[in-house]
Amino acid sequence: MESKKQAEEAIMAAAESGDVGDGDKEINSKLSLKSALWHGGSAYDAWFSCSSNQVAQVLLTLPYSFSQLGMVSGIIFQVFYGFLGSWTAYLISILYIEYRSRKEKENVSFKNHVIQWFEVLEGLLGPSWKAIGLAFNCTFLLFGSVIQLIACASNIYYINDKLDKRTWTYIFGACCATTVFIPSFHNYRIWSFLGLGMTTYTAWYLTIASIVHGQVENVTHSGPSKMVLYFTGATNILYTFGGHAVTVEIMHAMWKPQKFKYIYLYATLYVFTLTLPSATAVYWAFGDQLLDHSNAFSLLPRNGWRDAGVILMLIHQFITFGFACTPLYFVWEKVIGMHDTKSICLRALARLPVVIPIWFLAIIFPFFGPINSAVGALLVSFTVYIIPASAHMLTFKSASSRQNAAEKLPWFIPNWTVMYIVNAFVVVWVFVLGFGFGGWASMTNFIKQVDTFGLFAKCYQCPPKIIPSKNHTITMYH
C-alpha cells in the first residue's frame, strides 16, 4: 500500500508540474481510479487528444465549405490537407525530439516546465524564430478559443432562442473560464475520450439525418460559383486539419513522446470517417442553401436527435476551448513567473486574464464559418504548415546536423533531397494558395459579413422571429 501511495503521489506531482516521467508511470497510473481518469500520458491518450481536438466545431462548417467548393473539390481538399497536416505534425514531433535530446545532453531538466513550440524554435534556430513562433501560435490559439465561444452560442440558439447569440456568448464565456482549473494536458484523459465520442455521434447524426430528410425541393449544387467562395471554403478545410498549435504540449504530456510520430496521421484517418460522410450527406441534401447557413444544425429539423447533437457539441466545445487555451495559460504563467507554482488555485487565478480578451473578441466578431476561413488563411497557414516545414529544413541544413539527428528519416523518404523537396512544396503551396489566395478570399468574405451584420452583431444569421399581435403579424429581423 505504501508503494502504491508513493506512485500516486509521484503521478500527481508530475501532472501538476508537466513532467514527462518514464515508462513505469504508465503502469503506476492504473493503480487508482483517479489516475485512470485524470492522469493520461499514453499513446492512446495522445491519439484521443489529437482526434478530439482536430474535428471539434469545424465539423458543423464543413458542409458550408462544400457548398462553396462543390462536392468533388470538397472531398479532394479534405484528403489532401488531411495528409499535408499529418506530415507537418510529424515534422513538429521530430523537431521536438531533436530539441529535447540536445537539451538533455546539456543536463537541462524539464521537471517543472512544459516545453512549447516557440521554445523548440528558439532552441534550434534562435530568438528570432522564437518571436515568430510565439506570435503566430498565440494569435492562432487566441482566435481558436474565440471560435469555440462563437460556436457555443451558435449551437445553443438552435435549442433555446429566447436569448440572442450575443447573450449566450456572455454565458458560455463564464462557463469556459472554468478551464483555468485544468493543470495540463496530462489531465485531459477522460475529456478527450468523451469529446471524441460526442463528435462521432454528431457526425453520424448529420449523415443519417440528412439522408433520411432527403433532398430539399429544387435543390441546386452550383458550387464552385465564385473564386472568392472557392478559396474561402478551401482555407476552412485547411483550418480543419490544423490542430498543431497544441502538438508540442500533447507530446510533452506523453510518457514516451517518441511514440507520437505517426499518431496525428492515425487521428486524421479516423477523422476522415466523420467529416467526409457528414459533409457530403448534408451538402447532397441541402445544396446551395448552405451558402447562407454556415452551421449545419440550422437546416436540420428540430427533434430529440438534433438536440442531443447540439448538447454534445456544446460540451465538446468546452473541452476544445480548454485545449486551445491551455498553451496560452502556460505562456502567461511563464511571463508572470507562475509556471512552477504547484497550487492549482493560484495558477487558476493567475490564468483568468487570458480568458477576458477571448470573451471580448467573440462578442465583436460572432461570424461563425467566415472566421474559421480567415484564421485558417492568415494564421494556420504559417503556424501549422509553413513554419514547421521551413524550421525542419533550416535545422537540418548542415551535414553534421543530419548525421547526428536524434530521429532518422522515415522509411518512405529515401534521402534528404526528397525530404527537402517535400518540405519546399508544402511551403510554396500553402503560401501561394493558402495564405495568398485564401487570405484574399477569406478576408473579402469576412469584411462582407462585417458590412452586412456589423460588429457586435446581436444574433448573426438568426432567422426572423414572427411575433403575433392582436390584428396582424410582426416580423422582427436580427
PAZAPA-954288 format. One line per 4 residues: for each residue x, y, z of N, C-alpha, C. Coordinates in steps of 0.05 Angstrom, whole numbers. Layout:
PAZAPA-954288
X,Y,Z,X,Y,Z,X,Y,Z | ...
end
This chain:
PAZAPA-954288
16,-24,0,0,0,0,17,25,0 | 39,24,15,57,47,16,68,54,-11 | 77,33,-26,88,37,-53,67,48,-72 | 43,38,-68,20,48,-85,16,78,-80
16,86,-54,12,114,-47,34,131,-59 | 59,122,-57,81,137,-67,79,140,-97 | 71,119,-111,68,120,-140,47,141,-148 | 24,141,-133,3,161,-139,12,189,-134
28,193,-112,38,220,-106,57,229,-128 | 73,210,-138,92,217,-160,77,225,-185 | 55,211,-190,39,218,-214,27,245,-211 | 16,251,-187,3,277,-182,23,299,-186
47,295,-175,68,316,-178,76,320,-206 | 78,298,-222,85,300,-250,64,315,-266 | 39,308,-260,17,321,-274,16,351,-270 | 20,359,-245,19,387,-238,42,402,-249
65,389,-251,89,403,-260,93,402,-290 | 80,382,-303,84,379,-331,107,360,-338 | 117,346,-318,140,328,-323,131,304,-339 | 148,296,-358,141,273,-375,143,247,-360
163,243,-345,167,218,-330,177,196,-347 | 175,171,-337,184,148,-353,163,127,-356 | 170,106,-369,150,85,-376,137,72,-352 | 151,72,-329,139,60,-305,113,73,-297
110,99,-303,86,113,-295,62,104,-310 | 66,92,-334,44,81,-349,31,58,-333 | 48,43,-319,38,20,-303,25,31,-277 | 40,50,-265,30,60,-239,4,76,-241
-2,87,-265,-26,103,-269,-51,86,-266 | -48,60,-268,-71,42,-266,-78,35,-237 | -62,45,-218,-65,38,-190,-90,49,-177 | -102,70,-188,-125,82,-176,-144,92,-198
-169,93,-191,-189,103,-210,-184,132,-217 | -175,148,-198,-168,176,-203,-147,178,-224 | -126,161,-221,-104,162,-240,-114,154,-268 | -131,134,-268,-141,124,-294,-157,145,-309
-172,162,-295,-189,181,-308,-175,208,-312 | -155,214,-296,-144,241,-294,-116,244,-306 | -99,223,-302,-71,226,-310,-65,210,-335 | -67,223,-358,-62,210,-383,-35,217,-395
-22,198,-407,4,203,-420,12,182,-439 | -7,164,-446,0,142,-464,-4,151,-493 | 4,133,-511,0,139,-540,-30,140,-546 | -46,125,-532,-75,125,-536,-87,152,-527
-77,162,-505,-86,189,-496,-80,210,-516 | -56,209,-528,-48,228,-548,-65,226,-573 | -72,201,-580,-90,197,-604,-117,209,-599 | -128,204,-575,-154,215,-569,-153,246,-568
-132,257,-557,-129,286,-556,-127,298,-584 | -111,285,-601,-108,296,-629,-134,293,-645 | -147,270,-642,-172,265,-657,-194,284,-647 | -197,286,-621,-218,303,-609,-214,332,-616
-189,341,-614,-182,369,-619,-184,376,-648 | -179,357,-666,-177,363,-694,-204,368,-707 | -225,353,-699,-250,356,-713,-267,379,-700 | -272,378,-675,-285,400,-660,-309,412,-675
-312,439,-672,-336,452,-684,-335,455,-714 | -311,451,-726,-309,454,-755,-325,432,-769 | -332,411,-755,-350,391,-766,-376,403,-776 | -385,424,-762,-410,437,-769,-408,457,-792
-384,465,-799,-380,484,-820,-370,472,-846 | -362,446,-845,-352,433,-870,-374,431,-892 | -399,426,-885,-419,427,-907,-421,454,-920 | -418,475,-904,-417,503,-915,-393,505,-934
-371,494,-927,-347,494,-945,-352,479,-970 | -367,456,-968,-373,441,-992,-391,457,-1011 | -409,473,-1000,-427,490,-1017,-411,511,-1032 | -388,519,-1021,-371,538,-1034,-352,525,-1054
-343,501,-1048,-324,487,-1065,-336,469,-1086 | -360,458,-1080,-370,437,-1096,-362,410,-1084 | -377,389,-1090,-373,362,-1078,-345,351,-1084 | -337,352,-1109,-311,339,-1116,-287,353,-1103
-287,380,-1106,-265,395,-1094,-265,393,-1064 | -289,392,-1051,-290,389,-1023,-277,363,-1013 | -283,341,-1026,-271,315,-1018,-241,315,-1023 | -233,326,-1046,-204,326,-1053,-188,343,-1033
-198,366,-1026,-184,384,-1008,-183,371,-980 | -204,358,-971,-204,345,-945,-181,324,-944 | -180,307,-964,-160,286,-964,-132,298,-966 | -129,318,-984,-103,330,-988,-92,344,-963
-109,361,-952,-100,376,-928,-98,358,-903 | -113,337,-903,-110,317,-881,-83,305,-881 | -73,296,-904,-46,284,-905,-24,305,-902 | -29,329,-913,-10,351,-910,-7,358,-881
-29,360,-867,-28,366,-838,-14,344,-822 | -18,319,-830,-5,297,-816,25,299,-820 | 33,307,-844,62,310,-850,75,331,-832 | 63,354,-831,75,376,-815,74,370,-785
53,355,-776,53,346,-748,76,327,-743 | 83,311,-762,106,293,-760,132,310,-758 | 134,331,-774,157,348,-773,160,361,-745 | 138,370,-734,138,383,-708,148,363,-687
139,338,-689,147,318,-669,177,312,-672 | 188,312,-696,216,308,-700,232,331,-688 | 223,355,-692,237,379,-682,236,379,-651 | 214,371,-639,211,369,-610,232,350,-599
233,326,-611,251,305,-601,280,315,-604 | 286,328,-627,313,339,-631,321,359,-610 | 302,378,-604,307,398,-584,311,386,-557 | 294,368,-550,295,356,-523,320,339,-519
328,324,-540,352,308,-537,377,326,-534 | 378,348,-549,400,367,-546,402,379,-518 | 378,386,-507,378,399,-481,385,378,-459 | 376,354,-462,382,334,-442,411,326,-442
425,329,-465,454,325,-465,468,347,-450 | 455,370,-447,466,392,-432,456,391,-402 | 444,369,-395,433,364,-368,412,384,-359 | 396,393,-379,373,411,-373,350,394,-364
337,401,-342,314,386,-331,288,401,-338 | 268,385,-345,242,397,-351,221,388,-330 | 231,383,-306,213,372,-285,190,391,-279 | 195,416,-278,173,436,-271,168,454,-295
172,444,-319,170,462,-342,157,446,-366 | 137,458,-378,124,446,-402,137,459,-426 | 149,442,-443,161,452,-468,139,461,-487 | 143,484,-500,124,493,-520,138,498,-547
122,502,-568,132,503,-595,152,526,-599 | 146,549,-588,164,572,-592,191,567,-578 | 191,551,-557,217,545,-543,233,525,-560 | 219,507,-574,233,489,-592,246,505,-615
231,524,-626,242,540,-647,266,557,-638 | 264,568,-613,286,583,-602,311,566,-598 | 307,542,-587,329,525,-581,344,515,-606 | 328,511,-628,340,501,-652,350,523,-672
335,545,-672,341,565,-693,346,594,-683 | 343,598,-657,349,625,-646,325,642,-638 | 330,664,-625,309,681,-614,290,693,-635 | 299,698,-659,281,710,-679,259,690,-686
266,665,-687,246,644,-693,227,640,-669 | 238,644,-645,220,644,-622,198,665,-624 | 206,689,-632,187,711,-635,166,705,-656 | 175,694,-678,156,686,-700,136,665,-690
148,644,-678,131,622,-668,111,631,-647 | 121,648,-629,104,657,-607,81,674,-618 | 87,692,-636,67,710,-647,45,694,-662 | 53,677,-680,33,662,-696,18,642,-679
32,628,-661,19,607,-645,-1,618,-626 | 8,639,-612,-10,651,-592,-35,664,-605 | -30,677,-627,-53,690,-641,-73,669,-651 | -62,647,-662,-78,625,-672,-94,613,-649
-81,608,-626,-95,596,-604,-116,615,-592 | -110,641,-593,-129,661,-583,-154,660,-599 | -151,661,-626,-175,661,-643,-188,633,-645 | -172,612,-641,-184,586,-638,-203,584,-615
-195,596,-593,-212,597,-569,-237,614,-574 | -233,637,-588,-255,654,-596,-276,639,-612 | -266,623,-631,-284,607,-648,-301,588,-632 | -289,576,-611,-304,557,-594,-327,571,-580
-323,596,-570,-344,611,-557,-366,618,-576 | -358,627,-601,-378,633,-621,-395,609,-628 | -381,586,-630,-395,561,-637,-414,552,-615 | -407,557,-590,-425,550,-567,-450,566,-569
-448,592,-574,-472,610,-576,-488,602,-600 | -475,596,-622,-489,589,-647,-505,564,-643 | -494,544,-629,-507,518,-626,-530,519,-607 | -526,531,-583,-547,532,-563,-572,547,-572
-568,565,-591,-590,581,-601,-611,563,-615 | -602,541,-626,-620,523,-640,-637,506,-621 | -630,507,-595,-647,494,-575,-664,514,-560 | -651,537,-554,-665,558,-538,-659,585,-551
-679,595,-566,-675,621,-579,-688,644,-564 | -695,639,-538,-706,661,-522,-684,682,-516 | -659,673,-516,-637,692,-513,-623,694,-540 | -613,717,-547,-598,720,-572,-570,708,-569
-556,705,-591,-530,692,-591,-509,708,-575 | -511,734,-575,-492,750,-560,-494,745,-530 | -519,743,-521,-523,737,-492,-513,709,-485 | -517,690,-503,-506,663,-499,-476,664,-498
-464,681,-514,-434,684,-513,-425,693,-486 | -439,712,-474,-433,721,-447,-433,697,-427 | -454,681,-429,-458,659,-411,-436,638,-414 | -431,630,-439,-412,609,-444,-383,619,-439
-378,645,-442,-352,655,-435,-346,650,-406 | -366,654,-389,-363,649,-360,-359,619,-355 | -374,602,-369,-371,573,-365,-343,564,-374 | -334,573,-397,-308,563,-407,-285,574,-391
-289,595,-376,-268,605,-358,-260,585,-337 | -277,566,-332,-270,545,-311,-247,527,-320 | -240,528,-346,-218,511,-355,-191,520,-342 | -190,543,-329,-166,551,-316,-158,532,-294
-176,515,-285,-171,496,-263,-158,470,-273 | -157,466,-300,-145,441,-310,-115,446,-314 | -98,432,-298,-69,440,-297,-55,437,-323 | -57,414,-337,-41,409,-361,-55,388,-379
-42,381,-401,-53,361,-419,-52,333,-407 | -38,329,-386,-39,304,-371,-68,298,-362 | -82,320,-357,-108,318,-343,-132,318,-362 | -128,313,-388,-150,313,-407,-158,285,-416
-148,265,-401,-153,237,-410,-183,232,-414 | -199,235,-393,-227,228,-395,-242,248,-414 | -233,273,-414,-246,293,-431,-241,288,-461 | -217,280,-468,-211,273,-496,-227,250,-505
-229,229,-488,-245,205,-495,-274,213,-499 | -286,228,-481,-314,236,-483,-318,254,-507 | -299,272,-511,-301,291,-533,-303,278,-560 | -286,258,-564,-287,244,-590,-313,228,-593
-323,217,-571,-349,203,-573,-371,222,-581 | -370,247,-571,-390,267,-577,-390,275,-606 | -366,280,-617,-364,288,-645,-371,264,-663 | -365,240,-655,-372,217,-671,-402,214,-673
-416,218,-650,-445,218,-651,-456,240,-670 | -446,264,-667,-456,287,-682,-451,283,-712 | -427,272,-719,-421,268,-747,-441,248,-760 | -446,226,-746,-463,206,-757,-493,214,-755
-499,231,-736,-526,243,-736,-530,260,-761 | -511,278,-767,-513,295,-790,-516,278,-816 | -500,257,-817,-501,239,-841,-528,226,-844 | -537,212,-823,-562,197,-824,-586,215,-827
-586,237,-811,-609,255,-812,-612,268,-840 | -590,274,-853,-591,286,-880,-602,266,-900 | -593,241,-898,-602,221,-917,-632,215,-913 | -641,213,-887,-669,208,-881,-686,232,-890
-676,256,-886,-690,280,-895,-694,281,-925 | -673,273,-939,-674,273,-968,-668,301,-979 | -667,303,-1005,-660,329,-1017,-684,348,-1015 | -678,373,-1010,-699,394,-1009,-709,398,-1037
-733,409,-1039,-746,413,-1065,-729,433,-1082 | -725,425,-1107,-710,441,-1126,-681,447,-1116 | -670,427,-1103,-643,431,-1093,-623,436,-1116 | -604,454,-1111,-583,460,-1131,-556,457,-1118
-537,449,-1134,-509,446,-1125,-492,461,-1145 | -492,487,-1142,-478,504,-1163,-448,508,-1157 | -439,501,-1133,-411,506,-1127,-392,489,-1144 | -368,500,-1151,-359,527,-1144,-370,548,-1164
-381,570,-1153,-392,590,-1170,-375,616,-1171 | -361,622,-1149,-344,646,-1148,-317,638,-1137 | -296,651,-1147,-269,646,-1138,-266,653,-1108 | -278,674,-1099,-276,683,-1072,-288,662,-1053
-310,650,-1061,-322,629,-1045,-305,603,-1046 | -294,598,-1069,-278,573,-1072,-255,573,-1053 | -239,594,-1052,-216,595,-1035,-223,599,-1006 | -246,611,-1000,-255,613,-973,-261,585,-962
-275,569,-978,-280,541,-970,-255,525,-967 | -236,529,-985,-211,514,-983,-195,520,-958 | -195,545,-950,-180,553,-926,-194,543,-901 | -220,540,-901,-234,529,-878,-226,500,-874
-222,485,-897,-213,457,-895,-184,456,-886 | -168,475,-895,-140,478,-886,-140,481,-856 | -158,497,-845,-161,501,-816,-169,475,-802 | -186,459,-815,-196,434,-803,-174,416,-794
-154,414,-811,-132,395,-804,-107,410,-794 | -113,432,-780,-91,448,-769,-91,450,-739 | -95,428,-725,-95,429,-696,-68,427,-684 | -47,435,-699,-19,431,-690,-10,451,-668
-26,471,-663,-17,491,-643,-13,479,-615 | -25,456,-611,-21,443,-585,-5,417,-587 | 7,412,-610,21,386,-614,44,382,-594 | 60,403,-590,83,400,-573,74,396,-544
53,409,-535,43,405,-508,32,377,-504 | 18,367,-524,8,339,-523,31,320,-522 | 52,324,-538,75,307,-537,89,307,-510 | 92,331,-499,105,334,-473,90,320,-451
64,318,-454,48,304,-433,50,273,-436 | 63,264,-457,65,235,-461,88,224,-444 | 85,199,-435,107,185,-421,130,179,-440 | 123,173,-465,143,166,-485,137,183,-510
146,208,-511,140,225,-534,149,215,-561 | 169,197,-561,178,186,-587,156,170,-601 | 136,162,-587,114,146,-599,95,164,-615 | 98,191,-613,78,209,-625,80,210,-656
102,203,-667,108,209,-695,85,205,-715 | 71,182,-712,50,176,-732,22,178,-720 | 20,188,-695,-6,189,-681,-25,208,-696 | -14,231,-704,-32,250,-718,-43,239,-744
-27,223,-758,-37,210,-782,-60,191,-776 | -56,175,-755,-77,156,-747,-103,171,-738 | -99,194,-725,-122,210,-717,-136,221,-741 | -121,230,-761,-132,241,-786,-149,220,-801
-139,196,-802,-153,175,-816,-180,170,-803 | -181,171,-776,-207,168,-762,-225,192,-768 | -213,215,-767,-229,240,-772,-242,239,-800 | -228,228,-819,-240,225,-846,-266,210,-845
-269,190,-827,-293,175,-826,-316,191,-814 | -310,214,-802,-330,232,-791,-337,255,-810 | -316,267,-821,-320,292,-836,-330,286,-865 | -319,266,-878,-327,262,-906,-356,253,-909
-365,233,-894,-394,226,-897,-413,248,-889 | -408,262,-867,-426,283,-857,-427,307,-876 | -404,317,-885,-404,340,-903,-417,333,-930 | -411,309,-940,-423,300,-965,-453,297,-964
-463,285,-942,-492,280,-940,-507,306,-936 | -497,324,-919,-511,349,-914,-512,366,-940 | -490,367,-954,-489,383,-979,-507,370,-1000 | -508,344,-1001,-525,330,-1020,-555,337,-1015
-562,338,-989,-590,343,-982,-598,372,-985 | -581,391,-979,-589,419,-977,-577,437,-998 | -555,428,-1011,-543,443,-1033,-536,472,-1026 | -545,490,-1044,-537,518,-1042,-549,533,-1018
-569,521,-1005,-579,533,-981,-558,537,-959 | -537,520,-960,-516,522,-941,-499,547,-944 | -500,560,-967,-485,585,-971,-493,606,-951 | -518,605,-941,-528,624,-922,-532,612,-894
-522,587,-891,-525,574,-865,-499,560,-859 | -481,574,-846,-454,563,-841,-454,542,-819 | -475,540,-803,-478,519,-783,-497,498,-793 | -488,473,-796,-504,452,-808,-530,446,-792
-529,451,-765,-552,446,-748,-576,463,-757 | -571,486,-769,-593,505,-774,-612,495,-795 | -604,476,-812,-622,467,-833,-636,441,-827 | -627,427,-807,-640,401,-800,-664,406,-781
-685,390,-785,-709,394,-768,-703,388,-739 | -716,404,-722,-711,401,-693,-726,376,-683 | -711,359,-669,-721,335,-655,-701,327,-634 | -707,306,-620,-690,297,-598,-662,290,-607
-660,278,-631,-633,271,-641,-616,295,-646 | -629,316,-658,-614,340,-663,-606,355,-637 | -625,356,-619,-619,369,-594,-596,355,-579 | -596,328,-580,-574,313,-568,-548,320,-580
-547,323,-607,-523,330,-621,-513,358,-613 | -532,377,-610,-526,404,-602,-513,404,-574 | -526,390,-556,-516,389,-528,-488,376,-526 | -484,355,-541,-458,341,-541,-437,359,-553
-444,374,-574,-424,392,-586,-417,415,-567 | -437,424,-552,-432,445,-532,-411,436,-511 | -415,411,-502,-396,400,-482,-368,397,-495 | -368,388,-520,-343,384,-533,-329,410,-538
-344,431,-544,-332,457,-549,-320,469,-524 | -332,462,-501,-320,470,-476,-292,456,-473 | -291,430,-480,-266,415,-478,-245,427,-498 | -254,433,-522,-236,444,-542,-226,472,-535
-244,487,-522,-235,513,-511,-212,510,-492 | -214,490,-475,-192,484,-456,-167,476,-471 | -170,460,-492,-147,451,-508,-132,475,-520 | -148,494,-531,-136,517,-544,-124,537,-524
-137,539,-501,-128,559,-481,-104,549,-464 | -102,523,-459,-81,514,-441,-53,522,-449 | -45,521,-475,-19,532,-482,-16,561,-477 | -38,576,-480,-38,605,-474,-34,609,-444
-47,592,-428,-43,593,-399,-14,589,-392 | -1,570,-405,27,564,-399,44,588,-406 | 39,600,-429,55,624,-437,52,646,-417 | 27,651,-409,22,673,-390,35,667,-363
34,642,-354,47,634,-329,77,640,-330 | 89,634,-352,118,638,-355,124,668,-355 | 107,684,-367,111,713,-368,110,725,-340 | 91,716,-323,88,728,-296,102,712,-274
117,691,-283,132,676,-263,116,657,-245 | 94,646,-256,77,628,-240,77,600,-251 | 94,594,-271,92,568,-284,99,545,-266 | 118,549,-247,126,527,-230,111,526,-204
89,542,-201,73,542,-177,56,516,-177 | 56,502,-154,42,476,-153,13,479,-144 | 6,502,-133,-22,506,-124,-40,510,-148 | -60,492,-151,-78,494,-174,-95,520,-172
-103,527,-148,-120,551,-144,-104,577,-151 | -79,578,-143,-63,602,-150,-59,604,-180 | -53,582,-192,-49,582,-221,-75,589,-236 | -97,579,-226,-123,586,-238,-129,616,-237
-123,627,-214,-127,656,-210,-109,672,-229 | -84,663,-232,-65,677,-250,-73,674,-279 | -88,653,-286,-95,648,-314,-119,665,-323 | -136,674,-305,-161,687,-313,-158,710,-333
-137,727,-331,-134,749,-350,-133,740,-379 | -126,714,-384,-124,704,-411,-151,702,-424 | -171,695,-407,-198,690,-418,-213,715,-426 | -207,738,-413,-221,763,-418,-220,772,-447
-196,775,-460,-195,784,-488,-209,764,-507 | -208,738,-500,-221,718,-517,-252,723,-516 | -262,727,-493,-290,733,-489,-298,757,-505 | -282,778,-503,-288,804,-516,-288,801,-547
-269,787,-558,-267,783,-587,-290,767,-598 | -299,747,-582,-322,731,-591,-347,748,-593 | -349,768,-577,-372,786,-578,-370,805,-602 | -346,814,-608,-342,833,-630,-346,819,-657
-334,795,-661,-335,781,-687,-349,755,-685 | -376,755,-684,-391,730,-680,-396,714,-706 | -378,716,-725,-384,706,-752,-376,676,-755 | -394,659,-747,-388,630,-748,-385,621,-777
-363,608,-783,-357,600,-811,-337,617,-824 | -343,643,-830,-324,660,-842,-299,665,-825 | -302,665,-799,-278,670,-782,-260,645,-783 | -271,621,-786,-255,597,-790,-236,600,-814
-247,609,-836,-231,612,-860,-210,634,-857 | -217,656,-844,-197,677,-840,-174,668,-823 | -180,654,-801,-159,644,-784,-142,623,-798 | -156,606,-815,-141,586,-830,-121,598,-849
-129,619,-863,-112,631,-883,-89,647,-871 | -95,664,-851,-75,683,-841,-58,671,-819 | -67,651,-804,-53,641,-781,-45,612,-784 | -65,595,-790,-59,566,-793,-38,561,-815
-41,576,-837,-22,571,-859,7,573,-850 | 13,592,-832,41,595,-822,46,576,-799 | 29,577,-778,34,562,-754,36,532,-759 | 18,522,-776,15,493,-780,32,482,-803
35,498,-824,48,487,-848,74,500,-855 | 75,526,-858,99,540,-868,121,540,-848 | 116,547,-823,137,549,-803,149,521,-797 | 133,500,-792,146,474,-786,163,464,-809
153,467,-834,168,457,-857,194,473,-861 | 193,499,-858,216,516,-860,236,511,-838 | 226,508,-813,243,503,-790,258,476,-793 | 244,456,-803,257,430,-807,280,432,-827
275,446,-849,296,449,-869,321,464,-858 | 316,485,-842,338,501,-831,353,486,-809 | 338,471,-793,350,456,-771,370,435,-781 | 363,422,-803,380,401,-814,394,409,-840
401,434,-843,414,443,-867,443,434,-869 | 456,431,-847,484,422,-847,487,392,-847 | 508,382,-858,513,353,-860,515,341,-832 | 529,356,-813,532,345,-786,506,343,-771
488,362,-775,462,361,-761,445,338,-772 | 448,332,-798,433,310,-810,445,283,-799 | 471,282,-797,484,258,-789,478,252,-759 | 476,273,-743,473,269,-714,444,272,-705
426,272,-724,397,276,-717,387,255,-698 | 371,264,-679,360,245,-659,342,225,-672 | 328,233,-693,310,215,-708,318,214,-737 | 320,190,-747,328,187,-775,304,192,-794
309,192,-820,288,196,-839,267,174,-837 | 241,180,-843,221,159,-843,226,139,-866 | 215,115,-863,221,94,-882,213,101,-911 | 193,118,-914,183,124,-941,197,147,-955
217,160,-941,233,181,-953,261,170,-957 | 270,166,-982,295,152,-987,320,168,-979 | 319,195,-981,343,211,-975,334,240,-968 | 354,256,-960,348,283,-951,340,301,-974
348,295,-998,339,311,-1021,309,310,-1024 | 298,286,-1022,269,283,-1024,255,297,-1001 | 266,295,-978,255,309,-954,253,339,-959 | 274,350,-970,274,379,-976,254,386,-998
252,369,-1018,232,375,-1039,204,375,-1028 | 197,356,-1011,171,354,-999,165,379,-982 | 185,386,-965,181,409,-948,178,435,-964 | 194,438,-985,193,462,-1002,166,464,-1016
156,441,-1024,129,440,-1037,108,450,-1017 | 109,441,-992,90,449,-972,91,479,-968 | 115,490,-966,118,519,-961,106,535,-984 | 113,528,-1009,104,543,-1032,74,540,-1036
64,516,-1035,35,511,-1039,18,526,-1019 | 25,524,-993,8,537,-973,11,567,-974 | 35,577,-980,39,606,-981,23,618,-1004 | 24,605,-1027,10,616,-1051,-20,612,-1049
-29,587,-1045,-57,581,-1045,-71,586,-1018 | -58,578,-997,-70,581,-970,-69,610,-961 | -45,621,-958,-43,648,-948,-50,669,-969 | -40,666,-994,-45,685,-1015,-74,686,-1024
-82,667,-1040,-110,666,-1050,-130,663,-1027 | -123,645,-1008,-141,640,-985,-144,665,-968 | -123,680,-963,-124,704,-948,-141,725,-961 | -138,728,-987,-154,747,-1002,-183,740,-1001
-190,714,-1006,-218,706,-1006,-231,707,-979 | -217,697,-959,-229,696,-932,-233,724,-920 | -214,742,-925,-217,769,-914,-239,784,-929 | -241,779,-956,-263,791,-971,-290,783,-960
-292,757,-955,-317,746,-944,-322,756,-915 | -301,758,-900,-303,767,-872,-312,796,-871 | -300,813,-888,-308,841,-889,-337,844,-898 | -345,827,-916,-373,827,-925,-392,822,-901
-384,803,-884,-401,797,-861,-402,821,-842 | -379,834,-838,-379,858,-821,-397,880,-832 | -395,884,-859,-412,905,-872,-441,898,-870 | -448,872,-871,-476,863,-871,-487,864,-843
-473,853,-824,-484,849,-797,-473,869,-777 | -449,881,-783,-437,899,-764,-421,885,-742 | -404,901,-729,-390,890,-705,-410,887,-682 | -404,870,-663,-421,865,-640,-449,856,-649
-450,841,-671,-477,832,-681,-492,817,-659 | -517,825,-655,-532,813,-633,-539,784,-639 | -546,777,-663,-554,750,-670,-547,744,-699 | -522,735,-703,-512,730,-731,-526,707,-744
-537,712,-768,-551,692,-784,-575,679,-770 | -588,694,-752,-611,684,-739,-636,687,-757 | -654,668,-757,-678,671,-774,-696,693,-762 | -712,706,-778,-730,726,-768,-751,714,-749
-757,729,-728,-777,719,-709,-805,730,-716 | -824,713,-715,-852,721,-721,-866,725,-694 | -874,750,-689,-888,757,-665,-917,764,-671 | -935,747,-662,-964,752,-667,-974,776,-651
-990,793,-663,-1003,815,-648,-1033,812,-651 | -1047,832,-641,-1076,829,-640,-1089,828,-668 | -1080,846,-685,-1092,848,-712,-1075,838,-735 | -1049,836,-730,-1031,827,-752,-1006,815,-741
-990,805,-758,-964,792,-750,-941,811,-755 | -923,813,-736,-900,830,-738,-875,812,-742 | -860,817,-763,-835,802,-768,-812,819,-758 | -796,808,-740,-773,823,-730,-748,810,-740
-730,825,-753,-705,815,-763,-682,823,-745 | -663,804,-742,-640,810,-724,-619,825,-741
end
